[in-house]
């Protein structure tokens, strides 16, 4: 990525002095906002929020298009920083924000598939993992719906069935509460015993007739057992 920074140096070299001053002021405003970092391991929710925060800061601080990738890339740390420095593709204009966004999303897209609830993991623990990943970057009330959909999408099917769809006005706390309620409901439904199907006459063999020509009493099994026995008489003994 050294060629990218060299290209930026060439841009500054030919830039109008007034524009250089504007860029300096915008850059100072960017750093005063104390933007968060991304190291490539926090998961898709943190990445989505980090990109959202960057774009918000670009607007608030009037960051020019030629500065956006430069400033955002300075907030990459750890594995993500090493990946960015090693990236070299002459076919892609690296100084375009939309390209940078696509590249980093593609690079860490596998985290979306990997972010699933562990087998037998409680929803409290699952939600806490998301909270720990998101809190360092974004306040609870400003989550994007995309992030909430990622949280919901990782739920086990039996819990997802009882979890409402994410809405733009939902906060992380509201989504977590909905997931916890869904877990309670799913456990309640799972605890309901299966009702056995009552046995029918055809399922019982006929018993031998007694001396009086009457059939032996036959009871139906299961919770539907009748209080009075039902006499089962073979069909061939019924008079015409």
Secondary structure, DSSP 8 states (H G I E B T S, - for coil): -HHHHHHHHHHHHTS-HHHHHHHHHHHHHHHHTT---B-S-S-HHHHHHHHHHHHHHHHHTT--HHHHHHHHHTTB-HHHHHHHHH---TTS-TT-HHHHHHHHHHHTTHHHHH----TT--HHHHHHHHHHHHHTTS-GGG--HHHHHHHHHTS-HHHHTTS----TT--HHHHHHHHHHHHHHHHHHHHS--------GGGS------TTS---EE---GGG--SS-EE---GGGS--
